[in-house]
Amino acid sequence: MFEMFPTAFATLFVMVDPIGLTPMFAALTAGMAARQRLFIAIRAVAVAAFLMVLFGLVGDWLLATLGISLPAFRIAGGLMLFLVAVEMLFQKRTERREAEAGKAAAEDDPSVFPLATPLIAGPGALAAMLLLTAEASDMVGQVGVFAAVATVLAMCLAAFVLTAPIERLLGDTGIRVLTRVFGMLLGALAVQFILDGLIAFWGAL
């Protein structure tokens, strides 16, 4: 357990990037009430935890059974993420929320998509879970991997809860600028997911 935990923690921390997700969470939940934000944060982390544990336990078998390769999974995640990036870049998401005066529609709830997946439990994090659990030689090693998952996701939740002070510091203008900047970064990340998937696909031929 103590041998696997540091490796798993370092790998998943880089893949998930709790600190980098904080301004992303602020942009995706701009204009929402504190209670709604807390619910979204808890739900996003819970769904991400379920997906990562599931992939750690049966991910390899699940993809093989469905006939889905990891490159295809990465490309699909990149395409979904790119659609969100376009919305953020052109302020469509923020405009809808402001028009509804804080009453976000069900389809605007970002907890499952894109927060839980692909931002927290993205293709990279899920692939890392497959590899880490495969490296664990016994049950004790796998416990170390899942303990690392729990630690990283707890850091994500703490970062999301501290989003409100960050938003007050930036103000409305700062959030709008942040939304567009991270929209561009999201778009670049989405393209990188797609390119990585294509490279892995061509390399497997």
Disulfide bonds with the S-S distance in Angstrom:
none
